[in-house]
Amino acid sequence: MLTKLSLLIMRIGTGMLLVLWGGARLAREGLGPGLAEKYYGGIGADSTLQTAFASVEVLIGALVVLGLFRKYTLIGSAIIL
């Protein structure tokens, strides 16, 4: 019982992290490209690429929170994080 509850809490926390971080990138213009410039030497700093990545991040996070397509979304969230 405790294991299932712990996994649920961890899944919701991880999914919400993705949703909130992706949502921040979508809501604030220039946040994604700015982070790519600062931390990744400009790799992937294109605004369109960052918007697409943030959208995928929000989608995967929402699916993780809802527990849908876990076989794929948990792998996707692990890659993103």
N, C-alpha and C positions, 0 to 999 in steps of 0.2 A: 504493500500500500504506500509506504513512504517513498519507495523508489519511483513509483508512478507519479506521485505528487512532485517529487524533486525534478523529474524529467519534464513535467508539464510547466513548472515554474521556469526552468532553464529555457525551454522552447519559447515560451511567451516573452521572456526577457530578451533573448537573442533576436526574435522576430521584431519586437518593438524597437530595438536598437537599430535594425536595418530600416524600419519604416521611418523613424524619426530622423536618422542621418540622411537618408535619401530624400525625405521631405524637406529638410533644411537646404539641401543642394538644389532642389527644384524651386523653393520659395525665394532664395536669396541669389540674385544674379551675380555671377562671378565667383561664387564660393568654390565650386568644383574646379574650375580652371586655376583658381588661386592656390588651392591645395596641391594640385598637380605640379604647378610651377615651384612651389615652396619645398615640397617633400620628394617629388619624383623627377626633378630636373626637367620639367616641362613635358614629360612623356604622357600622352593622353590629355593634354591641356585644351584640346579643341572644345569649344562650347557645346557644339552639337553632340559630340561623343560623351561629354559629361552629363548632358541632359538625358541621353539615352541610358547611360549607366545608372543614373539616379532613379529613373523610371523603373528599370529592371530591379534595382535594389528595393524600392518600395513594394513592388509586386511580389518579389520573393519573400520579403519580410511579412507581408500580409498573409501569404499562403502558409508560412511557417506558424504564425500565430493561430491561424484557423486550423492547422493540422492537416491541410490538404496536400496531396501529392508528396508526402513526406520523403519518399524514396529519392525524389529528385530535388525538392526544395531544400532539404537539409544539406545535401551535397553542395548546392549552389550557395547557400549561406556560409558554409565552411570555406568555400573558395573566396567569396567576397571578404570575409573577415580574416 
